Amino acid sequence: MKHPFGARRRRLARLVPGRGPGAFLAVHGPDVGYLSGFTGEDSWLLVAGCRAALITDPRFAEQARREMQGVRVVVRKGSLAEALGETVRRTGVRRLGFDPEHVSIALRGRLAKALGRARLVRAPGLVAGLRICKDKVEQQAVRRAIRVAEEAWREFRKAIRPGMTERRLAAELDYQMGLAGADGPAFPTICAVGPSSSMPHAVPGNRRLRRGQVLLVDFGARVDGYVCDLTRVVVAGRIAACFREVYEGVLAAQEAAVRRLGPGVPFADVDAAAREVLKAAGLAKAFRHGTGHGIGREVHEAPWLGPRREAGTLQPGMVVTIEPGVYFPGRFGIRIEDDCLVTETGRRVLSRLEKDLEAMVL
C-alpha cells in the first residue's frame, strides 16, 4: 500500500492559519512520525506548502534518509531552534504555526529568538485533528499490533504459575511480545495480583500470585509505530461467587458500550451506556475512570469517551478502546478492555481474545 505521508502533509498545509507563505512546525514525536514516517527521536518537522524538512542530528541522518521520501534532511550542528531559524529564512516562511500543547513557554521564547522576522502563530490541534481518524494504512498497523499482542498473550497464559511475582509476570509478557514481533511494549505492562488490582494503574512489584487470587493484566504491543491496548483478568483457581457477579457486570457494561459505538454517536453516550449497566448492577460507585479513549501512534489520544460532555461525535476511522472497570480497595479490581474500529455503518471489534469468565480460569 502506498505510504500516505505526502498527502497528510498537504492536508496539514491547507490548515495553517492566515494568508501568505506559512508553515507548520511539528515537535511532538508522534506528530513527526505521522507526517513523515520517521521513527527516530529529538527531531522536528517543518511543513511549508508542498515542501518539508526534518531537522535532526548526525545520529539519525542515515535513518531519516532511509525512512522518508520527499522530505529534506537538515543535519543540525547547533541547537534545534538555531537550525530551524536558518531553515525558515532559506524557505522564505513568514508565519510559523505551532501547537501550544507541545511547545512550552520556554521553548516558544527560544523559537521567537531564532526565527527573527518570522512570526509564531498558535495553531492548536491541527495534527491531532488529522490523526483522530485512521486511514487504511494506520488501521492495518493497529491490527498488526493487536495480533502480536494476542499471540503473546496466548503464550503468556501457558507460562503463568502460582508463586510468580508481578514483576516476573510483566517481564514474561513483554518477552513474549518481543518474540511475537513487537518493536516493544506500547506502555509499561501492568500485572496486578489480588489487592494490587484495585489500583487502575498499578505498578508491578514483588506481590506473588496465590491460589484463589485474581491477576489483572493491562498490556499492548507497539508495531510499526502504532499500538494496541488490551486488558484481561484471570483467576488462579476457583471463582468466588462475589467475583463472578462483579465480572459479569463489567462484561455486560463493556458489551453495552461496544454496541453503542457508531458514526455520529456523541462521545459521552458510549460512556453512559457502560455506566447505566454498572448502575443497575450496583457497581457505579466503583467505576472511577472513563470508558475508553483513542489509540494510534499513542496509547492515549483523542477521542476521549468519558462522562464529561466533550463536544464531538464518533466518525468512521476512529479506533478506540472500550474498558469499563470497577475497583474495591484492598480486595480486587476488574477491567475488561478491547480495541474497536468505528466503521461507516457501525463498529468492528478488532481484538479477539477470550473474555468469557470460564475461559479466564488458570
SVG drawing of the C-alpha trace seen along z (x, -y; Angstrom):
<svg xmlns="http://www.w3.org/2000/svg" viewBox="-31 -41 59 65">
<polyline fill="none" stroke="black" stroke-width="0.4" points="0.0,0.0 1.3,-3.4 2.5,-5.5 0.2,-8.5 2.8,-10.8 2.8,-13.4 -1.0,-13.5 -1.0,-14.1 1.4,-17.0 -0.6,-18.6 -3.7,-18.4 -1.9,-20.0 -0.5,-22.8 -4.0,-23.8 -5.0,-24.1 -2.2,-26.6 -4.0,-29.8 -3.5,-33.1 -2.5,-34.2 0.8,-34.2 3.8,-32.0 3.0,-30.0 4.4,-26.8 3.8,-24.4 6.3,-23.1 5.8,-19.6 7.9,-19.0 5.8,-16.1 7.4,-12.8 4.1,-11.0 3.2,-14.0 6.5,-14.0 6.2,-10.2 2.6,-10.6 3.6,-13.3 6.9,-11.8 7.4,-8.2 10.5,-9.0 10.9,-6.8 13.9,-8.5 14.0,-10.9 14.9,-14.5 13.8,-15.9 11.4,-18.5 9.5,-18.6 8.9,-21.8 6.0,-21.6 5.8,-24.6 3.3,-24.1 4.4,-21.1 7.9,-21.1 9.0,-19.6 12.3,-19.5 13.3,-17.2 15.7,-18.9 17.7,-16.2 21.3,-15.4 24.0,-13.2 22.8,-10.2 19.6,-9.9 20.8,-11.3 21.1,-8.0 18.0,-6.6 16.0,-9.7 17.1,-9.4 16.2,-5.7 12.8,-6.1 11.4,-9.2 10.6,-10.3 10.0,-13.8 11.5,-15.3 14.7,-17.2 17.0,-16.2 18.7,-19.0 21.5,-17.8 22.0,-20.4 25.3,-21.5 23.9,-23.8 20.5,-23.6 17.3,-22.6 16.0,-26.2 19.0,-27.6 18.8,-25.1 15.1,-25.8 15.8,-29.6 18.2,-29.0 15.8,-26.7 12.9,-29.1 15.0,-32.0 16.0,-29.9 12.5,-28.9 11.0,-32.4 8.5,-31.4 6.9,-34.5 4.5,-32.7 5.1,-29.5 2.2,-27.6 2.8,-25.6 0.7,-23.5 0.8,-25.1 0.0,-21.6 3.6,-20.6 5.5,-23.9 6.4,-25.2 6.7,-28.9 10.5,-28.5 10.7,-26.8 8.4,-29.4 10.9,-32.1 13.8,-30.2 11.8,-29.8 10.9,-33.5 14.5,-34.5 15.8,-32.1 13.1,-32.9 13.9,-36.6 11.2,-38.3 9.1,-35.1 6.1,-35.3 4.9,-32.4 1.1,-31.6 -0.8,-29.4 -2.4,-26.6 -3.8,-24.2 -4.9,-20.7 -4.1,-20.8 -2.2,-17.5 -4.3,-15.9 -7.4,-16.7 -5.8,-14.8 -4.7,-11.9 -8.1,-11.3 -9.5,-9.2 -7.1,-6.5 -6.6,-5.8 -6.3,-2.3 -2.5,-2.2 -3.0,-3.1 -5.8,-0.6 -3.7,2.2 -0.8,1.1 -3.1,1.2 -4.4,4.6 -0.8,5.9 -0.1,4.7 -3.2,6.4 -2.4,9.7 1.2,9.6 -0.2,8.8 -2.8,11.6 -0.2,14.2 2.0,13.1 -1.0,13.4 -1.7,17.0 2.0,18.0 1.9,15.9 -1.1,17.8 0.8,21.1 3.7,19.6 1.7,18.3 2.4,20.2 1.4,19.6 4.2,18.0 5.4,15.8 5.7,12.1 4.0,9.3 7.4,8.1 8.2,11.6 4.8,11.9 5.1,8.5 8.6,9.4 7.4,12.6 4.6,10.9 7.0,8.3 9.3,11.1 6.6,12.9 5.5,9.7 9.1,9.3 9.2,12.9 5.9,12.4 7.2,9.4 6.6,6.3 9.0,3.4 8.4,3.0 5.5,2.7 3.1,-0.1 3.4,-1.2 4.7,0.3 2.9,3.6 0.6,3.8 0.4,7.2 -1.5,6.7 -2.2,9.5 -5.1,9.6 -5.3,6.4 -3.0,4.6 -5.6,5.0 -7.8,2.4 -5.4,-0.3 -6.2,-1.1 -2.5,-1.9 -0.8,0.4 3.0,0.8 4.2,4.4 6.0,5.3 7.0,8.3 3.5,9.5 3.2,13.2 0.2,14.8 -1.6,17.2 -4.4,19.7 -7.8,18.0 -6.4,14.6 -7.1,12.5 -4.5,11.3 -5.3,8.1 -3.1,7.7 -3.1,4.4 -0.8,4.7 -0.2,3.7 2.3,4.1 4.0,1.4 4.4,2.4 5.5,0.1 4.8,-3.0 1.2,-2.0 -0.1,-0.5 -2.9,1.6 -4.3,1.6 -5.9,4.7 -6.9,5.8 -7.9,9.2 -8.4,10.5 -7.7,14.2 -8.3,16.2 -5.9,18.6 -8.2,21.4 -11.8,21.4 -14.0,18.5 -15.5,16.8 -19.2,16.0 -18.7,12.3 -16.0,12.1 -18.3,13.9 -21.1,11.4 -18.8,8.4 -17.1,9.8 -20.3,10.5 -21.5,6.9 -18.3,5.4 -18.5,7.6 -22.1,6.6 -21.2,3.0 -18.4,3.4 -20.7,5.1 -23.3,2.3 -20.7,-0.3 -19.4,1.6 -23.0,1.8 -23.3,-2.0 -20.3,-2.6 -21.1,-4.0 -20.8,-7.1 -22.5,-10.2 -22.7,-8.9 -21.7,-11.5 -18.5,-10.6 -20.2,-10.7 -23.0,-8.4 -20.6,-5.5 -19.6,-6.1 -23.2,-6.5 -24.1,-3.1 -21.5,-1.3 -22.3,-3.4 -26.0,-2.6 -25.3,1.1 -23.0,0.8 -25.5,-1.4 -28.2,1.3 -25.8,3.8 -24.9,1.6 -21.4,1.1 -21.4,-2.5 -19.5,-4.0 -16.7,-1.6 -16.2,-2.8 -13.5,-5.6 -12.4,-6.4 -13.8,-6.9 -15.0,-4.1 -12.4,-4.5 -10.1,-6.6 -8.5,-6.7 -5.3,-4.8 -2.9,-5.0 0.6,-6.3 0.0,-7.0 -1.8,-4.8 -3.9,-7.7 -5.1,-10.1 -8.4,-11.6 -11.3,-10.9 -12.0,-10.6 -15.0,-8.5 -15.7,-9.7 -18.7,-11.0 -17.9,-14.7 -19.9,-16.1 -17.0,-16.6 -18.0,-18.1 -17.8,-15.8 -19.2,-12.5 -17.6,-9.3 -16.6,-9.2 -15.6,-6.3 -11.9,-5.6 -11.6,-6.3 -10.0,-3.5 -11.0,-3.4 -10.7,-1.3 -13.7,-0.2 -12.5,0.5 -15.0,0.2 -13.6,1.3 -14.6,1.5 -12.3,1.4 -12.6,2.4 -9.6,1.1 -7.7,3.8 -9.7,6.6 -9.6,6.7 -10.3,4.9 -11.8,5.9 -11.3,4.2 -12.0,5.7 -10.6,3.8 -10.8,4.3 -9.9,2.2 -12.6,1.2 -12.9,-0.5 -15.7,-2.8 -17.0,-2.0 -19.3,-3.6 -22.2,-1.5 -21.3,-0.7 -18.3,0.8 -15.8,3.7 -14.2,5.2 -10.5,5.7 -9.3,7.7 -10.3,11.3 -9.0,12.6 -11.5,14.7 -13.2,13.0 -15.9,15.3 -15.4,15.9 -15.0,19.6 -12.1,19.2 -10.3,16.8 -9.5,19.5 -5.9,20.5"/>
</svg>
